[in-house]
């Protein structure tokens, strides 16, 4: 079984300008992730039935990229890192 690896590099000091930009950037990123989250929720429901009936998964890479992107945005929003995540996963 493959494990999920997410690397987050914490940074010490944050600039004041970055804090202001971070608020608006996080709002935009979360709106985009919310739209992707709707698609992921549908895929999870479909995956339940396809795993149950056919023993296969639908688009596991897409779901994994959503989870990875969500963790990057949350690390940025919670002031753990100054590295801005891309808006689209």
Secondary structure, DSSP 8 states (H G I E B T S, - for coil): -----------S---HHHHHHHHHHHHHHHHHHHHHHHHHHHHHHHHHHHHHHTS--S-HHHHHHHHHHHHHHHHHHTTS------S--
